[in-house]
Amino acid sequence: MSKMTLQTEGDTHVVVTRRFAAPPEAVYRAHTDPKLVQKWMLGPEGWTMPVCISEPKPGGKIRYEWSNGKGAGFHLTGEYLELEPYSRLVHVERMHLPDTTPDNHVETRFDADGTGTLMTVRMTLPDAQTRAAMLATGMESGMEASYVRLEGMI
Amino acid sequence: MAGVANLDAAFSALADPTRRAILARLAKGEATVMELAAPFEITQPAISQHLKVLEDAGLVMRRVDGTKRPRRLAKPGVEAMDQWLAMLRKALEKSYDRLDEVLASMEKQKRGEKR
């Protein structure tokens, strides 16, 4: 159930899939309602999200601020582009580390899968270099694209 | 684990299909520049240039064998990248495990409201 897959696709995409035991409506809400996002999109143990703004409407703002409680932190800003409750979300986001990273265009699909949901997150970066930099510096909650394994090396 | 500067170089080196193919070939064992160039429609100097990028990134090393300089994978560099990716993957999985709990409590609340 909890098995996550993460793969690179072509030169500029990263695709993540994950199954959830809840129906698409619940998973969609957990990705758009700031009160819910704040509870889980935290990455490694010890981090919190003191600021969580999410306005789920076309053009609506996204702002997530993370803190490790020891003075370290960073934030993400973005905008919603398309919303199809409860099946599809399109938004752009960028990290501020504090330098601003290039826009990551993200399409998230929530497909019914039995009584649960199959979620597919498809990220599109401007170019291969940007994707490489994103993978090397990490993202809001961590990313993996084992190019090495993808190519069947190990 | 290697420094982040090395990881930047390693990931940048991998942002090229020819270099990924070179690594995939070297994963099967060491090879000379000529052997590495054979499957590609590019010149040996071009392959050498790609190999230099991979060597600078700590992903490939060379051995001296008479007049030959066979290349092979540099295990520490490849492993450092793999460890880094595993760590990032774990952070994302951790978030989704938390989301499982959030979804379970949402479901519970919903059932409570219906009662």
Contacts between the chains, C-beta under 8 A, distances in Angstrom:
chain1	res1	chain2	res2	distance
A	2	B	93	7.7
A	2	B	96	7.1
A	2	B	97	6.7
A	2	B	100	6.6
A	4	B	89	7.6
A	4	B	92	6.9
A	4	B	93	5.5
A	4	B	96	6.1
A	6	B	89	6.3
A	6	B	92	7.4
A	11	B	15	7.1
A	11	B	17	7.3
A	16	B	92	7.3
A	18	B	96	5.3
A	20	B	99	7.0
A	20	B	100	6.7
A	20	B	103	5.9
A	21	B	100	6.9
A	21	B	103	6.7
A	21	B	104	7.3
A	22	B	103	3.9
A	22	B	104	7.6
A	22	B	106	6.9
A	22	B	107	5.9
A	26	B	103	5.4
A	26	B	106	5.3
A	26	B	107	6.8
A	27	B	99	7.8
A	27	B	103	6.7
A	29	B	106	7.5
A	30	B	99	5.9
A	30	B	102	5.6
A	30	B	103	6.1
A	30	B	106	7.2
A	36	B	102	5.9
A	36	B	106	7.5
A	39	B	98	6.8
A	39	B	102	5.0
A	40	B	95	5.8
A	40	B	96	7.7
A	40	B	98	3.8
A	40	B	99	4.2
A	40	B	101	7.5
A	40	B	102	5.0
A	41	B	95	5.6
A	41	B	99	7.9
A	42	B	94	7.7
A	42	B	95	6.0
A	42	B	98	6.5
A	43	B	91	4.4
A	43	B	92	7.6
A	43	B	94	6.7
A	43	B	95	5.9
A	44	B	90	7.8
A	44	B	91	4.8
A	44	B	94	6.4
A	45	B	94	7.0
A	128	B	15	3.9
A	128	B	16	7.1
A	129	B	12	6.4
A	129	B	15	5.5
A	131	B	15	6.6
A	132	B	8	8.0
A	132	B	11	4.0
A	132	B	12	4.8
A	132	B	14	6.4
A	132	B	15	3.9
A	133	B	8	6.9
A	133	B	11	6.9
A	133	B	12	7.2
A	135	B	11	5.3
A	135	B	85	7.4
A	135	B	88	7.6
A	136	B	4	7.2
A	136	B	7	4.9
A	136	B	8	4.8
A	136	B	10	7.3
A	136	B	11	3.9
A	136	B	12	7.5
A	136	B	84	7.7
A	137	B	4	7.4
A	137	B	8	7.6
A	138	B	88	5.4
A	138	B	91	7.6
A	139	B	88	7.5
A	141	B	91	5.7
A	141	B	92	5.0
A	141	B	94	7.8
A	141	B	95	4.2
A	142	B	87	7.3
A	142	B	88	3.9
A	142	B	89	6.4
A	142	B	90	6.9
A	142	B	91	2.9
A	142	B	92	4.2
A	142	B	94	7.8
A	142	B	95	7.5
A	143	B	88	5.2
A	143	B	89	7.5
A	143	B	92	6.3
A	144	B	85	4.5
A	144	B	86	7.1
A	144	B	88	5.2
A	144	B	89	3.4
A	144	B	92	7.0
A	145	B	85	7.0
A	146	B	82	6.9
A	146	B	85	5.4
A	147	B	14	4.8
A	147	B	20	6.1
A	148	B	14	8.0
A	148	B	23	7.2
A	148	B	78	6.3
A	148	B	81	6.8
A	148	B	82	6.2
A	151	B	20	5.5
A	151	B	21	7.6
A	151	B	23	6.7
A	151	B	24	4.2
A	151	B	27	7.7
A	152	B	24	6.5
A	152	B	27	7.7
A	153	B	23	6.2
A	153	B	24	5.5
A	153	B	27	3.6
A	153	B	73	8.0
A	153	B	78	8.0
A	154	B	27	6.9
A	154	B	78	7.7
A	154	B	82	7.3
